[in-house]
Amino acid sequence: MTGWARTYAETLSPEEEERVRRHFLEVSPRYAEYRAKTGRDIPVVRLRRR
């Protein structure tokens, strides 16, 4: 797919967010390093097409 798509961000339920964070850690171990270094929560959102 190329070009732009109109989207909106949707917050995940706590259960979905935990599942996605576990997946991030599996596919990108550096995500854990970054998350440990930052003093803030890193939001996880789903992008949906309008």
A tleap script that builds the chain and sets N, CA, C and O, in Angstrom:
source leaprc.protein.ff14SB
mol = sequence {
  NMET THR GLY TRP ALA ARG THR TYR ALA GLU
  THR LEU SER PRO GLU GLU GLU GLU ARG VAL
  ARG ARG HIE PHE LEU GLU VAL SER PRO ARG
  TYR ALA GLU TYR ARG ALA LYS THR GLY ARG
  ASP ILE PRO VAL VAL ARG LEU ARG ARG CARG
}
set mol.1.N position { 0.844 -1.181 0.000 }
set mol.1.CA position { 0.000 0.000 0.000 }
set mol.1.C position { 0.887 1.241 0.000 }
set mol.1.O position { 1.895 1.289 0.705 }
set mol.2.N position { 0.526 2.199 -0.756 }
set mol.2.CA position { 1.270 3.444 -0.802 }
set mol.2.C position { 0.326 4.605 -0.581 }
set mol.2.O position { -0.891 4.458 -0.694 }
set mol.3.N position { 0.888 5.758 -0.267 }
set mol.3.CA position { 0.071 6.938 -0.077 }
set mol.3.C position { -0.351 7.120 1.363 }
set mol.3.O position { 0.150 6.454 2.269 }
set mol.4.N position { -1.263 8.018 1.551 }
set mol.4.CA position { -1.744 8.362 2.885 }
set mol.4.C position { -3.103 7.733 3.131 }
set mol.4.O position { -3.896 7.546 2.208 }
set mol.5.N position { -3.355 7.412 4.379 }
set mol.5.CA position { -4.670 6.914 4.776 }
set mol.5.C position { -5.133 7.724 5.978 }
set mol.5.O position { -4.343 8.003 6.879 }
set mol.6.N position { -6.379 8.096 5.999 }
set mol.6.CA position { -6.927 8.808 7.159 }
set mol.6.C position { -7.128 7.799 8.284 }
set mol.6.O position { -7.771 6.764 8.109 }
set mol.7.N position { -6.569 8.123 9.424 }
set mol.7.CA position { -6.653 7.207 10.554 }
set mol.7.C position { -6.992 7.962 11.826 }
set mol.7.O position { -6.950 9.192 11.865 }
set mol.8.N position { -7.326 7.213 12.859 }
set mol.8.CA position { -7.484 7.777 14.195 }
set mol.8.C position { -6.865 6.796 15.176 }
set mol.8.O position { -6.804 5.593 14.920 }
set mol.9.N position { -6.408 7.327 16.302 }
set mol.9.CA position { -5.773 6.503 17.331 }
set mol.9.C position { -6.823 6.056 18.334 }
set mol.9.O position { -7.702 6.821 18.731 }
set mol.10.N position { -6.707 4.811 18.726 }
set mol.10.CA position { -7.656 4.230 19.686 }
set mol.10.C position { -6.847 3.638 20.843 }
set mol.10.O position { -5.926 2.853 20.617 }
set mol.11.N position { -7.184 4.008 22.069 }
set mol.11.CA position { -6.468 3.429 23.207 }
set mol.11.C position { -6.863 1.978 23.385 }
set mol.11.O position { -7.993 1.583 23.099 }
set mol.12.N position { -5.914 1.191 23.863 }
set mol.12.CA position { -6.150 -0.235 24.083 }
set mol.12.C position { -6.649 -0.477 25.497 }
set mol.12.O position { -6.392 0.312 26.406 }
set mol.13.N position { -7.357 -1.567 25.665 }
set mol.13.CA position { -7.745 -1.970 27.017 }
set mol.13.C position { -6.468 -2.376 27.755 }
set mol.13.O position { -5.470 -2.691 27.107 }
set mol.14.N position { -6.470 -2.377 29.073 }
set mol.14.CA position { -5.268 -2.793 29.812 }
set mol.14.C position { -4.784 -4.193 29.427 }
set mol.14.O position { -3.579 -4.438 29.375 }
set mol.15.N position { -5.707 -5.102 29.158 }
set mol.15.CA position { -5.331 -6.466 28.770 }
set mol.15.C position { -4.645 -6.483 27.403 }
set mol.15.O position { -3.627 -7.148 27.213 }
set mol.16.N position { -5.228 -5.729 26.445 }
set mol.16.CA position { -4.633 -5.659 25.110 }
set mol.16.C position { -3.262 -4.998 25.164 }
set mol.16.O position { -2.320 -5.441 24.507 }
set mol.17.N position { -3.162 -3.936 25.952 }
set mol.17.CA position { -1.895 -3.219 26.051 }
set mol.17.C position { -0.803 -4.136 26.604 }
set mol.17.O position { 0.322 -4.114 26.105 }
set mol.18.N position { -1.108 -4.927 27.605 }
set mol.18.CA position { -0.125 -5.854 28.172 }
set mol.18.C position { 0.309 -6.886 27.137 }
set mol.18.O position { 1.493 -7.207 27.041 }
set mol.19.N position { -0.631 -7.402 26.370 }
set mol.19.CA position { -0.312 -8.383 25.318 }
set mol.19.C position { 0.604 -7.777 24.270 }
set mol.19.O position { 1.570 -8.409 23.841 }
set mol.20.N position { 0.303 -6.550 23.857 }
set mol.20.CA position { 1.106 -5.877 22.837 }
set mol.20.C position { 2.499 -5.573 23.378 }
set mol.20.O position { 3.485 -5.742 22.661 }
set mol.21.N position { 2.595 -5.131 24.622 }
set mol.21.CA position { 3.915 -4.848 25.213 }
set mol.21.C position { 4.768 -6.121 25.274 }
set mol.21.O position { 5.966 -6.076 24.995 }
set mol.22.N position { 4.162 -7.242 25.635 }
set mol.22.CA position { 4.914 -8.508 25.652 }
set mol.22.C position { 5.442 -8.834 24.254 }
set mol.22.O position { 6.577 -9.285 24.095 }
set mol.23.N position { 4.607 -8.598 23.255 }
set mol.23.CA position { 5.033 -8.846 21.872 }
set mol.23.C position { 6.192 -7.918 21.492 }
set mol.23.O position { 7.166 -8.368 20.889 }
set mol.24.N position { 6.099 -6.628 21.839 }
set mol.24.CA position { 7.187 -5.684 21.563 }
set mol.24.C position { 8.499 -6.202 22.147 }
set mol.24.O position { 9.545 -6.136 21.500 }
set mol.25.N position { 8.435 -6.716 23.371 }
set mol.25.CA position { 9.648 -7.216 24.024 }
set mol.25.C position { 10.218 -8.433 23.301 }
set mol.25.O position { 11.436 -8.606 23.242 }
set mol.26.N position { 9.354 -9.269 22.757 }
set mol.26.CA position { 9.815 -10.444 22.005 }
set mol.26.C position { 10.515 -10.051 20.712 }
set mol.26.O position { 11.565 -10.600 20.377 }
set mol.27.N position { 9.938 -9.107 19.992 }
set mol.27.CA position { 10.477 -8.753 18.679 }
set mol.27.C position { 11.526 -7.648 18.739 }
set mol.27.O position { 12.287 -7.476 17.787 }
set mol.28.N position { 11.582 -6.899 19.835 }
set mol.28.CA position { 12.549 -5.809 19.952 }
set mol.28.C position { 13.031 -5.677 21.393 }
set mol.28.O position { 12.470 -4.893 22.159 }
set mol.29.N position { 14.051 -6.421 21.770 }
set mol.29.CA position { 14.566 -6.341 23.134 }
set mol.29.C position { 15.017 -4.928 23.523 }
set mol.29.O position { 15.019 -4.584 24.705 }
set mol.30.N position { 15.392 -4.123 22.551 }
set mol.30.CA position { 15.805 -2.745 22.859 }
set mol.30.C position { 14.639 -1.912 23.382 }
set mol.30.O position { 14.857 -0.890 24.033 }
set mol.31.N position { 13.428 -2.326 23.111 }
set mol.31.CA position { 12.256 -1.622 23.642 }
set mol.31.C position { 12.298 -1.630 25.166 }
set mol.31.O position { 11.978 -0.619 25.790 }
set mol.32.N position { 12.680 -2.736 25.771 }
set mol.32.CA position { 12.769 -2.832 27.234 }
set mol.32.C position { 13.831 -1.879 27.764 }
set mol.32.O position { 13.631 -1.234 28.793 }
set mol.33.N position { 14.959 -1.789 27.065 }
set mol.33.CA position { 16.012 -0.864 27.483 }
set mol.33.C position { 15.500 0.573 27.437 }
set mol.33.O position { 15.698 1.340 28.380 }
set mol.34.N position { 14.851 0.928 26.352 }
set mol.34.CA position { 14.322 2.286 26.215 }
set mol.34.C position { 13.272 2.560 27.291 }
set mol.34.O position { 13.276 3.625 27.910 }
set mol.35.N position { 12.402 1.629 27.506 }
set mol.35.CA position { 11.332 1.800 28.493 }
set mol.35.C position { 11.907 1.976 29.893 }
set mol.35.O position { 11.379 2.755 30.687 }
set mol.36.N position { 12.989 1.256 30.203 }
set mol.36.CA position { 13.615 1.374 31.517 }
set mol.36.C position { 14.299 2.731 31.696 }
set mol.36.O position { 14.360 3.253 32.809 }
set mol.37.N position { 14.808 3.299 30.610 }
set mol.37.CA position { 15.525 4.571 30.687 }
set mol.37.C position { 14.599 5.775 30.806 }
set mol.37.O position { 14.977 6.792 31.387 }
set mol.38.N position { 13.414 5.671 30.274 }
set mol.38.CA position { 12.507 6.814 30.285 }
set mol.38.C position { 11.735 6.858 31.595 }
set mol.38.O position { 11.436 5.819 32.184 }
set mol.39.N position { 11.421 8.036 32.038 }
set mol.39.CA position { 10.677 8.179 33.282 }
set mol.39.C position { 9.178 8.316 33.061 }
set mol.39.O position { 8.437 8.668 33.979 }
set mol.40.N position { 8.742 8.040 31.858 }
set mol.40.CA position { 7.309 8.213 31.564 }
set mol.40.C position { 6.729 6.922 30.998 }
set mol.40.O position { 7.448 6.031 30.548 }
set mol.41.N position { 5.427 6.859 31.039 }
set mol.41.CA position { 4.737 5.723 30.428 }
set mol.41.C position { 4.696 5.956 28.921 }
set mol.41.O position { 4.434 7.069 28.467 }
set mol.42.N position { 4.953 4.918 28.161 }
set mol.42.CA position { 4.911 5.011 26.701 }
set mol.42.C position { 3.549 4.488 26.255 }
set mol.42.O position { 3.279 3.292 26.367 }
set mol.43.N position { 2.688 5.373 25.752 }
set mol.43.CA position { 1.356 4.925 25.367 }
set mol.43.C position { 1.400 3.940 24.192 }
set mol.43.O position { 2.238 4.047 23.297 }
set mol.44.N position { 0.494 3.001 24.225 }
set mol.44.CA position { 0.325 2.050 23.124 }
set mol.44.C position { -1.072 2.283 22.565 }
set mol.44.O position { -2.063 2.195 23.290 }
set mol.45.N position { -1.144 2.578 21.283 }
set mol.45.CA position { -2.439 2.831 20.649 }
set mol.45.C position { -2.576 1.980 19.396 }
set mol.45.O position { -1.590 1.486 18.849 }
set mol.46.N position { -3.785 1.822 18.963 }
set mol.46.CA position { -4.093 1.128 17.707 }
set mol.46.C position { -4.517 2.206 16.713 }
set mol.46.O position { -5.311 3.087 17.043 }
set mol.47.N position { -3.987 2.130 15.505 }
set mol.47.CA position { -4.431 3.053 14.459 }
set mol.47.C position { -5.492 2.367 13.624 }
set mol.47.O position { -5.312 1.238 13.166 }
set mol.48.N position { -6.582 3.054 13.436 }
set mol.48.CA position { -7.707 2.543 12.644 }
set mol.48.C position { -7.957 3.482 11.477 }
set mol.48.O position { -7.805 4.698 11.588 }
set mol.49.N position { -8.341 2.893 10.369 }
set mol.49.CA position { -8.731 3.725 9.217 }
set mol.49.C position { -10.081 4.342 9.468 }
set mol.49.O position { -10.956 3.757 10.105 }
set mol.50.N position { -10.223 5.543 8.947 }
set mol.50.CA position { -11.530 6.227 9.041 }
set mol.50.C position { -12.434 5.739 7.938 }
set mol.50.O position { -13.577 6.185 7.835 }
savepdb mol mol.pdb
quit
